[in-house]
Amino acid sequence: MIRKWNTIPYLYGTSFRLSNWEKSVSRASPTKRHESSNAARRVRADARRNVDALLETAKRVFAASGVDAPVREIADKAGVGIGTVYRHFPQRADLIAAVFRHEIDACAEAALSLAAMHTPGEALARWLQRYTAFVATKRGFASALHSGDPAFGSLRPYFEERVRPAFRTLLKSAVAAGEARPDVEADDLLLAVSSLCMATYGDDSNHAERMVALLIDGLRRGTATVRKKAVVRRA
């Protein structure tokens, strides 16, 4: 069961201060408004960094201690005040959902960066290992994600929107380059990786990575023949 933490009345005070600040800015000179706008952007950037640090730390703490880990431990390790945690995530489920959404974003964005840095086949292989790490995170949150809490309701559609299209693009590029078999469906590959990650063998934390590496080898099998046929056709 996910325990709810106490809601602290930060939101009302923050909204009141922000309203007063906006009124004072609207009455200020153009120069003052420009300075205030720059200051507001800096505040937002700092706040974004704090939230990102908090989400990364929460992911590590949850992986080590479970999703019921003390909020103060998360705040201390992230280098933020405990009020920052409550202000952004009034309930524990809100933080868990945000961490998982953050991981979905990171997994989808990795597809773009890998495609820019590597050949299509190598980008696909590296991304599948990145997805393996994502599945490991999901396993750690399994009990929470299946608790029925409304905070988790939008996560599956968000995954479908962000991760699946990114992966399909990687696979399509690898197939077109002759670096992946053309008879494999994207959804089958994602399911295969998830299945390989389900089994654990004692303390062997690298088991899933090794199994996925074998899967990748199978994905490449026969592609040399495909490339040779393509060269012959072009000749």
C-alpha distance (Angstrom), angle and dihedral (degrees) to the residues before:
residue distance angle dihedral
M1 . . .
I2 3.77 . .
R3 3.80 110.3 .
K4 3.79 116.8 -140.1
W5 3.75 116.9 -130.1
N6 3.76 123.6 -142.4
T7 3.79 116.4 -82.5
I8 3.80 111.3 -126.7
P9 3.83 117.9 -152.1
Y10 3.79 96.4 -119.5
L11 3.77 96.6 120.8
Y12 3.81 97.0 67.1
G13 3.79 93.5 48.1
T14 3.79 92.5 45.6
S15 3.81 91.8 50.1
F16 3.82 91.8 49.1
R17 3.81 92.8 50.5
L18 3.79 92.1 45.9
S19 3.81 91.3 51.2
N20 3.79 92.0 51.9
W21 3.82 90.9 46.6
E22 3.82 91.6 51.9
K23 3.82 91.1 50.9
S24 3.80 92.0 50.9
V25 3.82 91.2 48.3
S26 3.82 92.2 51.1
R27 3.83 90.2 55.9
A28 3.83 93.9 46.7
S29 3.82 127.9 98.4
P30 3.85 119.8 -93.9
T31 3.81 90.2 -101.8
K32 3.78 91.7 51.0
R33 3.80 91.0 46.1
H34 3.82 90.1 51.8
E35 3.80 91.3 50.1
S36 3.79 90.8 46.6
S37 3.80 90.6 49.0
N38 3.81 90.9 52.7
A39 3.79 90.2 47.5
A40 3.80 90.3 50.5
R41 3.81 90.8 51.8
R42 3.80 90.7 50.7
V43 3.81 90.1 49.9
R44 3.80 91.0 50.1
A45 3.82 91.6 48.0
D46 3.81 90.7 50.1
A47 3.78 90.5 47.5
R48 3.82 90.7 50.1
R49 3.80 91.2 51.2
N50 3.79 90.3 49.3
V51 3.79 91.5 51.5
D52 3.82 92.6 46.6
A53 3.81 90.8 49.9
L54 3.78 89.6 47.5
L55 3.81 93.5 51.1
E56 3.81 93.5 47.3
T57 3.79 91.0 48.7
A58 3.80 92.8 45.8
K59 3.80 89.4 52.8
R60 3.81 91.6 54.2
V61 3.80 94.0 44.0
F62 3.80 92.6 47.3
A63 3.82 90.1 49.5
A64 3.80 91.5 51.5
S65 3.81 101.7 36.4
G66 3.79 106.9 16.3
V67 3.79 131.1 -107.6
D68 3.82 92.1 -67.6
A69 3.82 91.9 65.8
P70 3.84 113.6 137.4
V71 3.78 113.4 -87.2
R72 3.81 91.1 -137.1
E73 3.80 90.2 59.7
I74 3.81 89.8 54.2
A75 3.80 93.0 47.0
D76 3.82 93.6 47.3
K77 3.80 94.0 49.1
A78 3.81 91.1 46.2
G79 3.79 91.3 51.1
V80 3.81 94.1 -123.5
G81 3.76 133.3 116.0
I82 3.77 118.8 -96.4
G83 3.80 87.4 -119.1
T84 3.82 89.1 64.2
V85 3.79 89.8 59.3
Y86 3.80 93.7 49.7
R87 3.78 92.9 42.9
H88 3.80 93.6 56.8
F89 3.80 98.5 30.0
P90 3.83 112.4 29.4
Q91 3.82 91.7 176.6
R92 3.79 129.5 41.6
A93 3.80 90.0 -123.5
D94 3.81 88.8 58.9
L95 3.80 90.5 58.1
I96 3.80 93.9 45.5
A97 3.81 91.0 50.2
A98 3.81 91.2 47.5
V99 3.81 92.1 50.7
F100 3.78 91.1 50.5
R101 3.81 92.5 46.2
H102 3.81 88.4 49.6
E103 3.81 89.1 54.4
I104 3.79 91.5 49.2
D105 3.80 89.3 53.8
A106 3.80 92.3 47.9
C107 3.79 91.7 49.8
A108 3.80 93.0 49.9
E109 3.81 93.4 45.4
A110 3.81 90.6 49.8
A111 3.81 88.4 64.2
L112 3.80 90.6 60.3
S113 3.80 95.9 45.5
L114 3.81 93.7 45.5
A115 3.80 91.7 49.1
A116 3.80 89.4 53.6
M117 3.81 94.4 49.9
H118 3.81 105.2 38.0
T119 3.78 143.8 38.9
P120 3.82 113.5 -86.7
G121 3.80 93.9 -102.2
E122 3.79 94.6 47.0
A123 3.81 91.7 45.3
L124 3.81 89.4 52.9
A125 3.81 92.7 48.5
R126 3.79 93.6 48.5
W127 3.79 92.1 46.6
L128 3.80 92.6 52.1
Q129 3.81 88.3 55.8
R130 3.81 89.0 48.2
Y131 3.79 88.5 51.7
T132 3.79 88.6 51.3
A133 3.81 88.8 59.9
F134 3.80 89.1 48.6
V135 3.80 91.4 53.8
A136 3.80 89.5 50.8
T137 3.80 88.8 56.1
K138 3.78 90.3 48.9
R139 3.80 91.0 52.3
G140 3.79 90.0 56.1
F141 3.80 89.7 54.9
A142 3.80 96.2 41.5
S143 3.79 98.3 111.1
A144 3.79 92.1 48.0
L145 3.81 95.6 43.6
H146 3.81 90.8 52.8
S147 3.80 95.1 45.6
G148 3.79 93.6 97.9
D149 3.80 93.8 -118.8
P150 3.84 109.7 157.0
A151 3.82 89.6 -131.7
F152 3.81 88.7 74.4
G153 3.80 97.5 47.0
S154 3.80 96.4 96.5
L155 3.81 97.1 46.5
R156 3.79 98.9 87.0
P157 3.83 94.6 50.0
Y158 3.81 88.1 46.4
F159 3.80 90.3 53.2
E160 3.80 90.5 49.6
E161 3.78 90.6 50.4
R162 3.80 97.7 46.4
V163 3.81 111.9 26.2
R164 3.79 107.2 33.4
P165 3.83 96.7 54.2
A166 3.81 91.0 47.0
F167 3.79 91.8 51.8
R168 3.80 94.2 45.1
T169 3.81 89.0 55.0
L170 3.81 91.1 52.2
L171 3.79 92.6 48.6
K172 3.80 93.4 46.2
S173 3.81 90.8 51.8
A174 3.81 92.6 48.7
V175 3.80 91.9 49.4
A176 3.81 91.6 47.9
A177 3.81 89.7 51.3
G178 3.81 91.5 50.9
E179 3.82 90.9 -115.1
A180 3.81 97.8 113.9
R181 3.78 133.7 39.3
P182 3.80 113.6 -93.7
D183 3.81 94.6 -143.7
V184 3.82 97.2 69.9
E185 3.80 124.7 99.0
A186 3.80 119.2 -139.6
D187 3.80 94.0 -131.7
D188 3.82 90.9 50.5
L189 3.81 90.0 55.1
L190 3.79 93.7 49.8
L191 3.79 90.3 48.6
A192 3.81 90.9 48.4
V193 3.80 91.8 52.9
S194 3.80 91.2 48.4
S195 3.80 90.9 49.9
L196 3.80 92.4 49.9
C197 3.80 89.5 52.0
M198 3.81 93.4 53.1
A199 3.82 96.4 74.1
T200 3.80 119.4 73.1
Y201 3.78 126.3 -166.7
G202 3.78 112.4 -156.4
D203 3.78 111.6 -78.5
D204 3.80 94.5 -20.9
S205 3.79 98.2 124.7
N206 3.82 92.0 171.8
H207 3.79 96.0 57.5
A208 3.81 94.8 99.4
E209 3.81 92.2 48.7
R210 3.81 91.1 52.7
M211 3.79 92.7 48.0
V212 3.79 91.6 49.0
A213 3.82 89.0 49.5
L214 3.81 87.9 57.7
L215 3.79 89.2 48.7
I216 3.80 89.3 52.9
D217 3.82 90.5 51.0
G218 3.80 88.4 54.0
L219 3.79 90.1 49.1
R220 3.80 89.3 56.7
R221 3.81 95.2 45.0
G222 3.78 112.5 118.9
T223 3.79 94.8 10.7
A224 3.82 91.5 114.1
T225 3.82 88.2 62.4
V226 3.79 90.1 47.7
R227 3.81 90.7 53.0
K228 3.81 92.4 48.1
K229 3.81 91.4 52.4
A230 3.80 90.1 49.2
V231 3.82 90.8 52.2
V232 3.83 91.0 49.3
R233 3.81 91.5 50.5
R234 3.81 91.8 50.1
A235 3.83 90.7 49.0
